[in-house]
Amino acid sequence: MATFGEHLSDFYRAARAKPDDLMLEIGAGGESLVAYTRVVIVLLLLLLPLASTLFSDAKFESSAGAIGVLIALLVSLYWLKLTKREPRPTWLSFATTASDITSVTLVLALLAMVNPSAGGNSVVTWLCYPLCIMTTALRNDIRVTWFAGGLAIVQFSLLLLYLFSLPENALYSSEYGTVETANSVQRLILLVIFTLSTALIVYRMQRLVKISGTDNLTGLHNRMYLNEHVPRLIETAEKTNSPLSLAIIDLDFFKAINDQHGHHVGDMALKHAVSVIRGRLQKGESLLRIGGEEFLYVAKLPPEAALANLETLRTTLADSHFRLDDGASKQITFSAGVAAFPRHANSLSLLLKTADAHLRMAKQGGRNRIVCEGLPARPAL
């Protein structure tokens, strides 16, 4: 069981690191959910100034709240439109979060312009800060949570500095009471607590996704990633008319290593092969483990470019001999079959079926080679 220090260190690394593709894909779905939820929440928030108008004398707060909510509704509809764009902008989560936090601050500032105590003590409006921070959990990106919490703290602090620069008698009203230093500091502390709590929730979610979607031995994504992420890559490629290539990679004669040297050596050889291949992957390429010694290569490239890159991976692995326990070295090679969208198929199942057929052709052709129908085979030299 991990110690508190190990958890803290892991949390610190997760808080600084950019999420991988699977986390970002989940976060993209969360961003879409937040966009729809934001529109619904803003529509519900319209009821607050209406209720204030009907059941209280706080006419100014009602007017300010209504104006703020209407502006927020227009902005929310714009963000919703952007979430449907393919590819989705990488900055979208930060922009929507900044918009949400700033909208709350603007409403408080509008209240403070006429009634300073309302700007400092409006509980209903202030509670939108924690709501904005907590919804960042759906983005599955701790960086967005830190950004939301930090922005809320900075903006609310600046508002308080403005309020406390006013004459003391301006900080009191019969409706909202007095804006006090102790109460204001407590709210800032609460924002810190909400930010930390939400960040811990995101960290835990990421850990669970990583455990369920990652192969323990190699650290590669597994079939869960294949089933959840790759179909969406195909959808995006279809919508944007962009290339996508898949390749099934199978290590040659790997069973013989297990039989002759034991599974421990086989595991070490497997990790060696993965380390060599991962070290040469380029941007837009990824590697998944889908079987014992079988992997899936995914690249946002046309088949010609994917074939050339796979050839580099093949020769690099063949040239990097694996060292056995007795000091001897052993060459590890792989065969691969490539399938491209939309040249060979337009669905994941058909692409995998085509890639598997090409892999069998590579095995039958002598192994240590790459086959893609319609392109010259890449045999071992």
C-alpha positions in Angstrom: 0.0 0.0 0.0 1.3 3.4 -1.0 2.3 5.8 1.8 0.9 9.3 2.2 4.2 10.7 0.9 4.0 8.6 -2.2 0.4 9.6 -2.8 1.4 13.3 -2.3 4.3 13.0 -4.8 2.1 11.2 -7.4 -0.6 13.9 -6.9 2.0 16.6 -7.4 3.2 15.0 -10.7 -0.4 14.5 -11.9 -1.2 18.2 -11.1 1.7 19.4 -13.4 1.5 16.9 -16.2 -0.6 17.2 -19.3 -3.1 14.3 -19.5 -2.5 11.6 -22.1 -4.8 11.0 -25.0 -7.3 8.8 -23.1 -7.7 11.4 -20.3 -8.1 14.2 -22.9 -10.7 12.2 -24.7 -12.7 11.6 -21.5 -12.2 15.3 -20.7 -13.5 16.3 -24.2 -16.7 14.3 -23.4 -16.9 16.0 -20.1 -16.5 19.4 -21.7 -19.4 18.6 -24.0 -21.5 17.6 -20.9 -20.5 20.8 -19.1 -21.5 22.8 -22.1 -25.0 21.4 -22.1 -25.2 21.6 -18.3 -24.1 25.2 -18.4 -26.9 26.1 -20.7 -29.4 24.3 -18.4 -28.0 25.9 -15.3 -28.0 29.4 -16.8 -31.7 28.9 -17.8 -32.4 27.9 -14.2 -30.5 30.8 -12.8 -33.0 33.1 -14.6 -35.4 32.0 -12.0 -33.3 33.6 -9.2 -33.8 37.2 -10.2 -37.4 36.5 -11.0 -37.9 35.1 -7.5 -36.1 38.0 -6.0 -38.3 40.5 -7.9 -41.5 38.7 -6.8 -40.7 38.0 -3.2 -38.2 40.7 -2.1 -37.4 44.4 -2.5 -33.9 43.7 -3.9 -34.7 45.2 -7.3 -31.2 46.2 -8.2 -29.8 42.8 -7.4 -32.6 41.2 -9.5 -31.8 43.5 -12.5 -28.1 42.9 -12.2 -28.6 39.2 -11.9 -30.9 39.1 -14.9 -28.4 41.0 -17.0 -25.6 38.8 -16.0 -27.5 35.6 -16.6 -28.6 36.7 -20.1 -25.0 37.5 -21.0 -24.0 34.2 -19.6 -26.7 32.4 -21.7 -25.3 33.9 -24.9 -21.8 33.0 -24.0 -22.9 29.4 -23.0 -24.5 28.9 -26.4 -21.3 30.0 -28.1 -19.2 27.5 -26.0 -21.7 24.8 -26.8 -21.2 25.4 -30.5 -17.4 25.2 -30.1 -17.6 21.8 -28.3 -19.2 20.3 -31.5 -16.3 21.5 -33.7 -13.9 18.8 -34.9 -11.2 18.8 -34.0 -12.1 20.5 -30.7 -9.8 23.4 -29.7 -7.2 22.4 -27.1 -7.7 25.7 -25.3 -11.4 25.3 -24.9 -11.6 24.0 -21.4 -9.4 26.8 -20.1 -11.4 29.4 -22.0 -14.8 28.2 -20.9 -13.6 28.0 -17.3 -12.2 31.5 -17.4 -15.5 32.6 -18.9 -17.5 31.0 -16.1 -15.4 32.4 -13.3 -15.3 35.8 -14.8 -19.0 35.9 -15.3 -19.5 35.4 -11.5 -17.0 38.2 -10.8 -18.7 40.6 -13.2 -22.1 40.0 -11.5 -20.5 40.7 -8.1 -18.7 43.7 -9.4 -22.0 45.0 -10.9 -23.7 44.6 -7.6 -20.8 46.4 -5.8 -20.9 49.4 -8.1 -24.3 50.5 -6.5 -24.4 48.5 -3.3 -20.9 47.5 -2.1 -22.3 45.2 0.6 -24.2 43.3 -2.0 -21.0 42.7 -4.0 -19.2 41.4 -0.9 -22.0 39.5 0.8 -24.3 38.1 -1.9 -24.2 34.4 -1.0 -26.2 33.2 -3.9 -23.8 34.8 -6.5 -20.7 33.9 -4.6 -21.7 30.2 -4.5 -21.4 30.1 -8.2 -17.6 30.2 -7.7 -17.5 26.7 -6.0 -20.0 25.5 -8.6 -17.6 26.5 -11.4 -14.7 24.9 -9.7 -16.4 21.6 -9.0 -17.6 21.3 -12.6 -14.0 21.3 -13.8 -13.9 17.7 -12.5 -15.8 16.7 -15.6 -12.9 17.9 -17.8 -10.6 15.3 -16.2 -7.7 17.7 -16.2 -6.2 18.8 -12.9 -4.6 21.8 -14.6 -8.1 23.2 -15.4 -9.1 22.8 -11.8 -6.1 24.7 -10.5 -6.7 27.3 -13.1 -10.4 27.7 -12.1 -9.6 27.9 -8.4 -6.7 30.3 -8.8 -8.7 32.6 -11.1 -11.6 32.7 -8.6 -9.3 33.5 -5.7 -7.5 36.2 -7.6 -10.6 37.9 -9.0 -12.5 37.7 -5.7 -9.5 39.1 -3.9 -9.3 42.0 -6.3 -12.9 42.7 -5.7 -12.4 42.7 -1.9 -9.5 45.0 -2.2 -11.7 47.5 -4.1 -14.5 47.1 -1.5 -12.1 47.7 1.5 -10.7 50.8 -0.2 -14.2 52.4 0.2 -15.3 54.3 3.2 -16.4 52.0 6.1 -20.0 53.2 6.1 -20.3 52.2 2.4 -19.8 48.5 3.4 -23.1 48.3 5.3 -26.7 47.8 4.1 -29.8 46.6 5.9 -30.3 43.9 3.2 -26.7 42.4 3.2 -25.2 43.5 6.4 -21.6 44.6 6.7 -18.7 43.4 4.6 -16.3 42.1 7.2 -12.6 41.1 6.8 -13.1 37.8 8.7 -16.0 36.7 6.6 -14.2 37.6 3.4 -11.1 35.7 4.4 -13.2 32.7 5.3 -14.7 32.7 1.8 -11.2 32.8 0.2 -10.2 29.8 2.4 -13.3 28.0 1.2 -12.3 28.6 -2.4 -8.9 27.0 -1.6 -10.7 24.0 0.0 -13.1 23.6 -3.0 -10.2 23.8 -5.4 -8.1 21.2 -3.5 -11.0 18.9 -3.0 -12.0 19.0 -6.7 -8.3 18.4 -7.7 -8.2 15.3 -5.5 -11.4 14.0 -7.1 -9.9 14.5 -10.6 -6.6 12.8 -9.5 -8.6 9.8 -8.2 -10.6 9.6 -11.4 -7.4 9.7 -13.4 -5.9 6.9 -11.3 -8.9 4.7 -11.8 -8.9 5.3 -15.6 -5.2 4.6 -15.8 -5.6 1.3 -13.8 -8.5 0.1 -15.9 -7.1 1.3 -19.3 -3.4 0.5 -18.9 -1.4 -2.7 -19.3 0.4 -3.4 -16.0 3.5 -4.9 -17.6 4.3 -2.4 -20.4 2.4 0.7 -19.3 0.7 0.9 -22.7 -3.0 1.5 -23.1 -5.0 -1.7 -23.5 -8.2 -2.9 -25.2 -10.3 -0.5 -23.2 -8.5 2.4 -24.9 -8.9 0.6 -28.2 -12.7 0.3 -27.8 -13.2 3.7 -26.3 -10.7 6.0 -28.1 -10.0 4.6 -31.6 -13.6 4.6 -32.8 -13.7 8.3 -32.0 -10.5 8.9 -33.9 -12.2 7.3 -36.9 -15.2 9.5 -36.5 -13.0 12.6 -36.4 -11.0 11.4 -39.4 -14.3 11.0 -41.3 -15.6 14.4 -40.3 -12.4 16.3 -41.0 -11.4 14.2 -44.1 -8.1 13.5 -42.4 -6.0 10.3 -42.7 -5.8 7.5 -40.1 -3.8 4.3 -40.3 -3.7 1.3 -38.0 -1.2 -1.6 -37.9 -1.3 -4.8 -36.0 2.3 -5.6 -34.8 3.2 -9.1 -33.7 6.7 -10.0 -32.3 8.2 -12.8 -34.3 8.9 -16.2 -32.6 8.2 -14.7 -29.2 6.7 -18.0 -27.9 10.1 -19.5 -28.3 11.6 -17.0 -25.9 9.1 -18.0 -23.2 9.6 -21.7 -23.8 13.4 -21.6 -23.8 14.1 -19.0 -21.2 10.9 -18.7 -19.1 8.2 -16.2 -18.7 10.3 -13.8 -16.6 12.8 -13.4 -19.5 9.8 -13.2 -21.9 8.4 -10.3 -19.9 11.7 -8.5 -19.9 12.0 -9.0 -23.7 8.5 -7.7 -24.1 9.3 -4.6 -22.1 12.5 -4.1 -24.1 10.6 -4.2 -27.4 8.0 -1.7 -26.1 10.7 0.6 -24.8 12.5 0.7 -28.2 9.4 1.2 -30.2 7.9 3.9 -27.9 11.2 5.7 -28.0 10.8 6.3 -31.7 7.1 7.1 -31.9 6.4 10.6 -33.3 3.6 13.1 -32.7 0.3 11.7 -33.7 1.4 8.1 -33.2 0.5 5.7 -30.3 1.0 2.1 -29.4 -1.5 -0.2 -27.6 -1.1 -3.7 -26.3 -4.0 -5.8 -27.5 -2.7 -9.3 -26.8 0.3 -11.3 -25.4 2.9 -10.2 -27.9 0.5 -8.3 -30.2 0.2 -4.5 -30.4 -1.8 -2.0 -32.3 -0.1 1.0 -33.9 -2.3 4.0 -34.5 -1.2 7.0 -36.5 -2.9 10.1 -37.9 -1.1 9.5 -41.1 -1.8 8.2 -44.7 -0.7 4.6 -45.2 2.4 5.6 -47.1 3.8 7.7 -44.2 2.7 5.1 -41.6 4.4 2.4 -43.6 7.7 4.4 -43.7 7.5 5.1 -40.0 6.8 1.5 -39.2 9.8 0.5 -41.2 12.0 2.7 -39.1 10.5 1.1 -36.0 11.1 -2.4 -37.4 14.7 -1.8 -38.3 15.4 0.0 -35.0 14.1 -2.9 -32.9 15.9 -5.5 -35.1 19.2 -3.6 -34.5 18.7 -3.3 -30.7 19.5 -6.8 -29.4 18.0 -7.9 -26.1 20.4 -9.1 -23.5 19.6 -12.4 -21.8 20.5 -13.3 -18.2 23.6 -15.3 -19.3 25.0 -12.2 -21.1 24.1 -13.5 -24.5 22.1 -11.2 -26.8 19.0 -12.1 -28.9 17.5 -10.2 -31.8 13.8 -9.4 -31.6 11.9 -8.6 -34.7 8.2 -7.9 -35.6 5.9 -8.4 -38.5 3.0 -5.9 -39.1 -0.1 -5.5 -41.2 -1.3 -2.0 -42.1 -4.9 -0.9 -42.8 -5.9 2.7 -43.6 -9.0 4.7 -43.3 -10.8 5.1 -45.6 -8.8 3.2 -48.2 -9.3 -0.2 -46.8 -12.3 0.2 -44.5 -14.4 2.8 -42.6 -15.0 1.0 -39.3 -12.8 -0.2 -36.5 -13.8 -3.9 -36.9 -13.1 -3.9 -40.7 -9.9 -2.0 -40.2 -8.7 -4.5 -37.7 -9.8 -7.4 -39.9 -7.9 -6.0 -42.8 -4.8 -5.3 -40.7 -4.9 -8.8 -39.4 -5.1 -10.2 -42.9 -2.1 -8.2 -43.9 -0.2 -9.4 -40.8 -0.8 -13.0 -41.9 0.6 -12.1 -45.3 3.7 -10.7 -43.6 4.1 -13.9 -41.5 3.7 -16.1 -44.5 6.2 -14.0 -46.4 9.0 -14.8 -44.0 8.3 -12.5 -41.0 10.3 -9.4 -40.0 8.4 -7.4 -42.6 5.4 -5.0 -43.1 2.5 -5.5 -45.5 -0.1 -3.1 -46.7 -2.3 -4.0 -49.6 -1.7 -1.7 -52.5 1.7 -0.6 -51.3 5.1 -2.4 -51.8 5.9 -4.9 -49.0 8.7 -3.9 -46.6 10.8 -7.1 -46.1 13.8 -7.5 -44.0 17.1 -6.6 -45.6 
